[in-house]
Amino acid sequence: MYTPALPTPPARRATGVRGAMAATPMAFVQAVVCAYEARGMDPAAVLQQAQIAPDQLRCDKARITAWQMELLCGGAMRELGDEALGWFDRRLPWGSYGMLAHACITAPHLGLALARWCRHHGLLTETITLTLGQIGDTACITITEHRPIGDDGRLREFCLVSVLRNIHGLACWLIDSRLPLVRADFPFEAPAHADVYARLFPGTVHFGAVAASIQFDPRYLALPLARDETDLRQMLRRALPLTVLPYRRDRLFASPRACSNCWPATCPCCAARRCWPSTCTCRSAR
């Protein structure tokens, strides 16, 4: 599962944690702790591993870094035995979302890959369903909720944000391109940390909507995939960066000359494959 964490803004430096900026809201950490409470388990060890102090956890305004969020969620998924972190009617064993990615990788274009992801997600849980459709002149991925997320609904925001951010990040990775969002909707009132949504979902964000969804230019659906099974296995070793690092290149609208000038000269493999060092599988890029 690709947990949501934020590109770092120019403020709120988190001391002692690789000098990174803290931008991910404590509400997401508290949601992970709720999953532990529902199972009657103690999250102390994973919180310590992620360097999140008890006083931070109690402060709603506190923020953590993407690195801390990666450690927290990765550890929690393994300890709880659930990649969904308590959201659904049953636990999703480690590797469940990787299985969905493997089902997508052989698709000839992004549209079919996303359709497969949405359809196969329904095999994992009946709590929510994802649908790829069209609203007016935009493509849309919509989440329909069939029962309370996390039983009592406390995990609802974290679940909806994570699922939409994951599928958007995967879509960008599959086509090796930025996929600009036209709009993102969420079926709850704006939270106290609403400012982070503009970074998680660049575009227009609306709260109080009927359902959670993201919208984008449908022409991206026709783009062929730029990845294969080898790339996928490499990515799944550490999937979080594809949700954190924004794609700079837009395959749909960038001019050929602009694209040829933007590849890092330090990595011949990246230039040949038209990908960025952060997503390349060669040794020199790493």
Secondary structure as GFF3:
##gff-version 3
##sequence-region A 1 286
A	DSSP	beta_strand	24	25	.	.	.	ID=ss1
A	DSSP	alpha_helix	26	39	.	.	.	ID=ss2
A	DSSP	alpha_helix	44	49	.	.	.	ID=ss3
A	DSSP	alpha_helix	54	57	.	.	.	ID=ss4
A	DSSP	beta_strand	63	64	.	.	.	ID=ss5
A	DSSP	alpha_helix	66	80	.	.	.	ID=ss6
A	DSSP	alpha_helix	96	104	.	.	.	ID=ss7
A	DSSP	alpha_helix	110	124	.	.	.	ID=ss8
A	DSSP	beta_strand	128	135	.	.	.	ID=ss9
A	DSSP	beta_strand	138	145	.	.	.	ID=ss10
A	DSSP	alpha_helix	156	175	.	.	.	ID=ss11
A	DSSP	beta_strand	181	186	.	.	.	ID=ss12
A	DSSP	three_ten_helix	194	196	.	.	.	ID=ss13
A	DSSP	alpha_helix	197	200	.	.	.	ID=ss14
A	DSSP	beta_strand	204	207	.	.	.	ID=ss15
A	DSSP	beta_strand	212	216	.	.	.	ID=ss16
A	DSSP	three_ten_helix	218	222	.	.	.	ID=ss17
A	DSSP	alpha_helix	229	236	.	.	.	ID=ss18
A	DSSP	alpha_helix	241	244	.	.	.	ID=ss19
A	DSSP	alpha_helix	256	261	.	.	.	ID=ss20
A	DSSP	alpha_helix	268	273	.	.	.	ID=ss21
A	DSSP	three_ten_helix	277	279	.	.	.	ID=ss22
###
